[in-house]
């Protein structure tokens, strides 16, 4: 809810694609910086307190936004800084969570477990936008921020009621000097990257996912501003697309949890990529909710299959004692790629694609009947290019021999 209303607030204040994408960019840069340390931290300290610490920092960030807004001092750059701090701790939380799952469930249930995680993610997208859109006009940003703070109390209380498996390398928890920590962090990050690269199957998985998520994150960065521009800032339309995404994601996750996914997980990964890319292509070509809603539903329907298959492959191929470092190394590369995608998304939309659609060049005149000429038309072209690239990556993966090696058995 908070993310939704802050998106509306930034768009109302700036009407800039770059301003909205910059929030995500600062978050990604923070993740890039913290990820090497996160892997070392997660491998050395109990994971339950780490998850709770991240929630506490997020709650504090929300409280700061509330104070700044109430005192009429909130500016967009405040959101950049707070999102960077929150994202850094969130990266530690994500690694602590994912590495705990492998100790709680058998390997045969990794796909189902990951799909239920997707159900949680998409489930919040069903109610949150609708509630935020309606409450924004009644209780405003202030009331929604108070609700956000209250939910963190529920989250932290719930976490302390769960018994986490105790697993961390006790011989490495002793106090060490900061310069040793930095040296060890660098060593283990390089070690995680080397481990991924030396395993042919993991190398193929890493390359294909890097290509896919670059195209996805570039398109995702311009998703909200594209809809707001094409709907004249209509919060209800933006909320409806989020709800469609939530419904599609939950149905996909529940169906996958009941089914269990493909026996060959690479097939689930690649089919998910192709299906998501085709759906997003239809979304970008649309100019009204009649196209956006079913296309977004279909897109989100594929992501539980895609994400669960990818997560299960990593969990299956990497032993628990290596997962913190290997997952952190993988995440570091993904965060760098994502930061690059988000960093250029706003510039491409504001400086190139949007102005280009207002010109009279022959090539543009061919595209205008398809995408229109109003605000957001240029951004839609960029979005479709990203969607087609996602589909192409999935097709490419079907012909990549390295991926087939992942099905030959677990890597020690």
Secondary structure, DSSP 4 states (H G I P E B T S, - for coil): -HHHHHHHHHHHHH--HHHHHHHHHHHHHHHHHHHHHHHHHHHHS-HHHHHHHHHHHHHHHHHHHHHHHHTT---HHHHHHHHHHHHHHHHHHHHHHHHHHHHHS-GGGHHHHHHHHHHHHHHHHHHHHHHHHHHTTTTHHHHHHHHHHHHHHHHHHHHHTS-------GGG-S---HHHHHHHHHHHHHHHHHHHHHSHHHHHHHHHHHHHHHHHHHHHHTHHHHHHHHTTS-HHHHHHHHHHHHHHHHHHHHHHHHH---SSHHHHHHHHHHHHHHHHHHHHH--SHHHHHHHHHHHHHHHHHHHHHHHHHHHHHS-HHHHHHHHHHHHHHHHHHHHHHHHHHHHIIIIIIHHHTTS--HHHHHHHHHH-SSTTHHHHHHHHHHHHHHHHHHHHHTT-HHHHGGGG----
